[in-house]
Amino acid sequence: MIIRRQIAHALVLSLALSGCGADAVGVETSEDVSVVGDAATSASTGQGIMVDVDLAGSLALVTNQTYVFNETTAATFFTNAPRPFPQRTCIGEGCWPACPEPSTPAPPSPIEEYLTQVVEQSKCAFLDGGALGARYYLQRSSLEAGCLSFPRFLTATYTYDWTYEVTPHTPSVPKLTAWELQDQTSNGNTASIDVTALIAGESVLSSKTQPRKYSFSLLDSDGGVRVQDLAVSLDGAAPTPVASTYVQNAPGAKAGDPGALDFKYVTNAGSNGNLSLLANGDARTILDTDSFAGNQEGGKDGSALAAVITAPVPLELPVGQHSLVVTGKVKDNAAQSSSALNVSRVVHVVAPGCSGN
């Protein structure tokens, strides 16, 4: 008789090739984003805010043309997979041959973060043409097994160390691979981009009657939009006010229908309450799979699936590293208090020969 219990965790063992610096996201968290439920009850609530800045993390300036680096395309040039056989060790009286050895478990899922890092490190090679980077890391899984060896039950813990390789399909690529032409201007000294941001808020209530009730509403009790005073600042300059539009799912609209609103949600700009209740992922799916049927597809009027989208902000960026900061405030549901938003993004503008910069 064999008893199994699998445990998986990651050990980092990396070997990376150097390249241009990766983009960074800075987040300043805030308090009291919104209020859900009755504080006098035993219900638990959690609130979060997301600011998704649509800003190319890496731009290239090539003879009056602005190119944007497509990380998704670049990632297809790599494999992120484990080697066929792990290194196995065993501790305990039940190790083979005292007890039958269990079958080797399936390897843990690859860690996509390491693939993203290699893609970023290779962006200059994709721009100039040349050799791509690589990385190696370990993941460990454990399996508990045992058998009855009368009159005792013997136990054993098997540990499997998997070596994962992030390696390119081809050793090198031609120039401007995975870089897409975005704009062509008469000014050859700056890269031209338009910046927009999507702001969303997630509220969740957990109680005996509703184990999980989610909402992405951005309206207060008076019907006003809770996201206000949005502004953008570039490289430390004074903030420039930015216009925005409130949008919500059209009543009854499903994914792909006219008027449907869809976005991926990740709390990155503030949270409070019971943070373990917050969920990241497709906003519509979160609503459709919780315990409250009344918010499916955004609810009857669609307001449970809502967001605020800023107007495009045109920027002209010279070669170098630039810091963009989006600021604003979010009122609570009762419009009695507000929390500050402050989310920063870093964008790099490079020129051919960036691997030498």
C-alpha positions as CSV (number, residue, x, y, z in Angstrom):
1,M,0.0,0.0,0.0
2,I,1.4,3.4,-1.0
3,I,0.2,6.7,0.4
4,R,1.1,9.9,-1.5
5,R,0.9,13.6,-0.8
6,Q,2.6,15.9,-3.3
7,I,4.2,19.3,-2.3
8,A,5.7,21.6,-4.8
9,H,7.8,24.7,-4.4
10,A,10.5,26.6,-6.3
11,L,14.2,26.8,-5.9
12,V,16.0,29.5,-8.0
13,L,19.2,28.5,-9.8
14,S,19.7,31.0,-12.6
15,L,22.3,31.5,-15.3
16,A,21.3,34.5,-17.4
17,L,22.9,36.5,-20.2
18,S,23.1,40.2,-19.7
19,G,21.3,42.7,-21.8
20,C,19.4,46.0,-21.6
21,G,17.6,46.6,-18.3
22,A,14.1,45.3,-17.8
23,D,11.2,47.6,-17.2
24,A,10.0,48.2,-13.7
25,V,6.6,48.9,-12.1
26,G,6.4,50.9,-8.9
27,V,3.3,50.9,-6.8
28,E,2.4,53.0,-3.8
29,T,-0.4,51.4,-1.9
30,S,-3.1,53.3,-0.2
31,E,-5.8,52.8,2.5
32,D,-9.5,52.5,2.5
33,V,-10.2,52.0,-1.2
34,S,-13.8,51.3,-0.8
35,V,-16.4,50.0,1.6
36,V,-18.5,46.9,1.1
37,G,-21.1,45.3,3.5
38,D,-22.2,46.2,7.0
39,A,-19.4,46.7,9.5
40,A,-21.8,45.7,12.2
41,T,-22.1,42.1,10.9
42,S,-19.6,39.3,10.9
43,A,-19.2,39.5,7.2
44,S,-15.6,39.9,5.9
45,T,-14.8,42.3,3.1
46,G,-11.8,43.1,0.9
47,Q,-11.2,45.9,-1.6
48,G,-8.6,46.4,-4.3
49,I,-7.7,48.8,-7.1
50,M,-6.0,48.2,-10.4
51,V,-4.3,50.8,-12.7
52,D,-3.3,49.1,-16.0
53,V,-1.1,51.6,-17.9
54,D,-1.1,50.8,-21.6
55,L,2.5,51.9,-22.2
56,A,5.1,50.1,-24.3
57,G,7.7,49.0,-21.8
58,S,10.4,49.2,-24.5
59,L,10.6,51.4,-27.6
60,A,13.1,51.6,-30.3
61,L,13.9,54.7,-32.4
62,V,15.1,53.9,-35.9
63,T,15.4,56.6,-38.5
64,N,12.3,58.6,-37.8
65,Q,10.4,55.4,-36.9
66,T,9.2,54.2,-33.5
67,Y,9.1,50.5,-32.9
68,V,7.5,48.8,-29.9
69,F,8.8,45.5,-28.5
70,N,6.2,42.7,-28.7
71,E,7.1,40.5,-25.7
72,T,4.4,37.9,-26.7
73,T,6.0,37.4,-30.1
74,A,9.5,37.3,-28.6
75,A,8.5,34.7,-26.1
76,T,7.6,32.3,-29.0
77,F,11.3,32.1,-29.8
78,F,12.0,30.3,-26.5
79,T,11.2,27.0,-24.7
80,N,10.5,27.0,-21.0
81,A,10.5,23.3,-20.0
82,P,12.0,20.8,-17.6
83,R,14.7,18.3,-18.5
84,P,13.3,14.8,-18.9
85,F,14.5,13.3,-15.6
86,P,14.7,14.9,-12.1
87,Q,17.3,14.3,-9.5
88,R,15.6,12.0,-6.9
89,T,16.5,11.7,-3.2
90,C,14.7,9.8,-0.4
91,I,14.6,10.0,3.4
92,G,12.9,7.6,5.7
93,E,12.6,3.9,6.6
94,G,10.2,3.4,3.7
95,C,12.6,4.2,1.0
96,W,13.2,1.6,-1.7
97,P,13.8,-1.3,-1.4
98,A,12.0,-1.5,2.0
99,C,8.9,-0.2,0.2
100,P,8.0,-0.1,-3.5
101,E,9.2,3.1,-5.1
102,P,6.3,5.4,-6.2
103,S,6.1,6.6,-9.8
104,T,7.8,9.8,-10.5
105,P,5.3,12.6,-10.3
106,A,4.6,15.1,-13.1
107,P,6.9,18.1,-13.0
108,P,5.6,21.4,-11.6
109,S,4.3,24.0,-14.2
110,P,7.1,26.2,-15.6
111,I,7.5,29.6,-14.0
112,E,6.6,32.2,-16.6
113,E,8.4,35.0,-14.8
114,Y,11.8,33.5,-15.8
115,L,10.7,33.3,-19.5
116,T,9.7,37.0,-19.3
117,Q,13.1,37.9,-17.8
118,V,15.0,36.2,-20.6
119,V,12.8,37.9,-23.2
120,E,13.5,41.3,-21.6
121,Q,17.3,40.5,-21.4
122,S,17.2,39.6,-25.1
123,K,15.3,42.6,-26.5
124,C,18.5,44.3,-27.7
125,A,19.5,41.1,-29.6
126,F,16.0,41.2,-31.1
127,L,16.5,44.8,-32.1
128,D,20.1,44.6,-33.4
129,G,20.2,41.0,-34.5
130,G,22.3,38.5,-32.6
131,A,22.4,35.8,-30.0
132,L,19.5,35.3,-27.6
133,G,19.8,34.7,-23.9
134,A,19.1,31.7,-21.8
135,R,18.3,30.8,-18.1
136,Y,18.2,27.8,-15.9
137,Y,16.3,27.3,-12.7
138,L,15.2,24.5,-10.3
139,Q,11.8,23.5,-9.0
140,R,11.4,20.9,-6.3
141,S,8.4,18.6,-5.7
142,S,8.0,16.1,-2.8
143,L,6.1,12.9,-2.5
144,E,5.3,11.0,0.7
145,A,4.9,7.3,0.4
146,G,4.9,4.3,2.7
147,C,4.0,0.6,3.2
148,L,3.0,-1.8,5.9
149,S,5.9,-3.9,7.0
150,F,4.3,-5.9,9.8
151,P,4.0,-4.9,12.6
152,R,5.0,-1.3,11.6
153,F,4.0,1.2,8.9
154,L,7.1,2.5,7.2
155,T,7.1,6.0,5.7
156,A,9.4,7.8,3.2
157,T,9.7,11.3,1.6
158,Y,10.9,11.3,-2.0
159,T,12.2,14.7,-3.3
160,Y,12.5,15.5,-7.0
161,D,14.7,18.4,-8.2
162,W,13.7,19.4,-11.7
163,T,16.0,21.5,-13.9
164,Y,14.1,23.9,-16.2
165,E,15.7,25.5,-19.2
166,V,14.6,28.7,-20.8
167,T,16.4,28.3,-24.1
168,P,15.9,29.8,-27.6
169,H,14.8,27.7,-30.6
170,T,17.4,29.4,-32.7
171,P,20.8,30.7,-31.5
172,S,20.4,34.1,-33.2
173,V,17.8,36.3,-34.9
174,P,17.9,39.0,-37.6
175,K,17.5,42.6,-36.6
176,L,14.1,44.1,-35.8
177,T,12.7,40.6,-34.9
178,A,9.6,41.0,-32.6
179,W,9.9,44.8,-32.9
180,E,6.7,46.2,-34.5
181,L,6.5,49.6,-36.3
182,Q,4.2,51.8,-34.3
183,D,4.7,55.3,-35.6
184,Q,6.7,57.3,-38.3
185,T,7.4,60.9,-37.7
186,S,9.5,63.7,-39.2
187,N,11.4,64.1,-35.9
188,G,14.2,61.5,-35.7
189,N,15.2,62.4,-32.2
190,T,12.2,61.2,-30.2
191,A,9.9,58.2,-30.1
192,S,6.1,58.9,-30.3
193,I,3.6,57.0,-28.2
194,D,0.1,57.5,-26.8
195,V,-0.4,56.5,-23.2
196,T,-3.8,55.3,-21.8
197,A,-4.7,53.7,-18.5
198,L,-7.6,51.5,-17.3
199,I,-8.6,51.9,-13.7
200,A,-10.8,49.2,-12.1
201,G,-11.8,48.4,-8.5
202,E,-12.7,45.0,-7.0
203,S,-14.9,44.6,-3.9
204,V,-15.7,41.3,-2.3
205,L,-18.0,40.2,0.5
206,S,-17.8,36.9,2.3
207,S,-20.6,35.8,4.7
208,K,-22.5,32.7,5.7
209,T,-25.1,33.4,3.0
210,Q,-22.6,34.6,0.3
211,P,-19.2,32.8,0.6
212,R,-17.9,35.1,-2.2
213,K,-19.7,38.0,-3.7
214,Y,-17.6,40.2,-6.1
215,S,-18.3,43.5,-7.8
216,F,-16.2,45.8,-10.0
217,S,-18.6,48.7,-9.6
218,L,-17.1,52.2,-9.6
219,L,-20.2,54.2,-8.8
220,D,-20.9,55.6,-5.3
221,S,-24.3,55.5,-3.6
222,D,-25.3,58.7,-5.4
223,G,-24.4,57.3,-8.9
224,G,-21.2,59.4,-9.2
225,V,-17.9,57.9,-10.5
226,R,-15.6,57.2,-7.7
227,V,-12.3,57.6,-9.7
228,Q,-11.4,61.3,-9.9
229,D,-8.6,63.8,-10.5
230,L,-6.5,61.6,-12.8
231,A,-3.2,63.1,-13.9
232,V,0.0,62.0,-15.7
233,S,3.6,63.1,-14.9
234,L,6.6,62.4,-17.0
235,D,10.2,62.3,-15.6
236,G,9.3,64.3,-12.5
237,A,7.4,67.1,-14.2
238,A,4.3,68.7,-12.7
239,P,1.2,66.4,-13.2
240,T,-1.0,67.1,-16.2
241,P,-4.7,66.5,-15.7
242,V,-6.1,63.7,-17.9
243,A,-9.7,63.3,-19.1
244,S,-11.3,60.0,-18.5
245,T,-14.5,58.0,-19.5
246,Y,-16.5,55.7,-17.3
247,V,-17.6,52.5,-19.1
248,Q,-19.6,49.5,-17.9
249,N,-20.9,46.4,-19.5
250,A,-24.0,46.8,-21.7
251,P,-27.0,45.2,-19.9
252,G,-26.9,41.5,-20.6
253,A,-23.9,41.7,-23.0
254,K,-21.7,38.6,-23.0
255,A,-18.1,38.4,-23.9
256,G,-17.7,39.4,-27.5
257,D,-21.1,41.0,-27.8
258,P,-21.5,44.7,-28.8
259,G,-21.0,46.8,-25.7
260,A,-19.3,44.1,-23.7
261,L,-16.6,45.2,-21.3
262,D,-13.7,42.7,-20.6
263,F,-10.4,43.1,-18.8
264,K,-7.9,41.2,-16.8
265,Y,-7.9,42.3,-13.1
266,V,-4.8,42.4,-10.9
267,T,-4.7,44.4,-7.6
268,N,-1.7,46.7,-8.0
269,A,-2.7,50.1,-6.7
270,G,-4.0,49.8,-3.3
271,S,-6.0,47.3,-1.1
272,N,-7.5,46.9,2.3
273,G,-9.7,44.6,4.4
274,N,-9.3,40.9,4.1
275,L,-6.8,40.6,1.3
276,S,-7.1,36.9,1.0
277,L,-10.6,37.4,-0.5
278,L,-9.3,39.4,-3.5
279,A,-9.0,37.5,-6.8
280,N,-6.9,38.2,-9.9
281,G,-7.9,37.1,-13.3
282,D,-10.6,37.8,-15.9
283,A,-13.1,40.2,-14.3
284,R,-16.1,38.7,-16.1
285,T,-15.2,35.1,-15.1
286,I,-14.7,36.2,-11.4
287,L,-18.3,37.6,-11.4
288,D,-19.8,34.6,-13.2
289,T,-18.2,32.0,-11.0
290,D,-18.8,33.5,-7.5
291,S,-21.7,32.6,-5.1
292,F,-23.9,35.5,-6.2
293,A,-25.9,35.0,-9.3
294,G,-27.1,38.6,-9.5
295,N,-23.8,39.9,-10.8
296,Q,-23.3,37.6,-13.7
297,E,-22.4,39.4,-16.9
298,G,-22.1,42.6,-14.8
299,G,-25.6,42.3,-13.3
300,K,-28.9,43.4,-14.7
301,D,-27.7,46.9,-15.6
302,G,-24.0,46.0,-16.2
303,S,-22.7,48.3,-13.4
304,A,-21.0,45.4,-11.5
305,L,-18.5,45.2,-14.4
306,A,-17.1,48.7,-14.9
307,A,-13.9,50.6,-15.4
308,V,-12.5,54.1,-16.1
309,I,-10.4,54.7,-19.2
310,T,-8.2,57.7,-19.6
311,A,-8.0,59.7,-22.8
312,P,-4.7,59.1,-24.8
313,V,-1.7,61.2,-23.6
314,P,0.7,61.8,-26.5
315,L,4.4,61.7,-25.5
316,E,7.6,62.4,-27.4
317,L,10.5,60.5,-25.7
318,P,14.2,60.8,-26.5
319,V,16.5,57.8,-26.2
320,G,17.0,56.9,-22.5
321,Q,15.0,55.7,-19.5
322,H,11.8,57.6,-18.6
323,S,9.4,57.4,-15.6
324,L,5.7,57.9,-16.1
325,V,3.5,58.3,-13.0
326,V,-0.3,58.1,-13.0
327,T,-2.0,59.8,-10.0
328,G,-5.6,60.3,-8.9
329,K,-8.0,59.4,-6.1
330,V,-10.7,56.8,-5.5
331,K,-13.7,57.6,-3.3
332,D,-15.3,54.9,-1.2
333,N,-18.7,53.6,-2.0
334,A,-20.4,56.1,0.3
335,A,-18.3,59.0,-1.2
336,Q,-17.2,60.0,2.4
337,S,-13.5,59.4,2.1
338,S,-11.0,58.8,-0.7
339,S,-7.6,57.1,-1.3
340,A,-4.7,58.3,-3.4
341,L,-3.5,56.5,-6.5
342,N,0.1,56.6,-7.4
343,V,1.4,54.1,-10.0
344,S,4.6,54.4,-11.9
345,R,5.9,52.8,-15.0
346,V,9.4,52.9,-16.5
347,V,9.9,52.9,-20.3
348,H,13.1,52.5,-22.1
349,V,13.8,54.1,-25.5
350,V,16.7,52.6,-27.3
351,A,18.4,53.0,-30.7
352,P,20.2,50.4,-32.8
353,G,23.3,49.3,-31.0
354,C,21.4,49.3,-27.7
355,S,23.3,46.2,-26.5
356,G,26.3,48.5,-26.1
357,N,24.4,51.1,-24.1
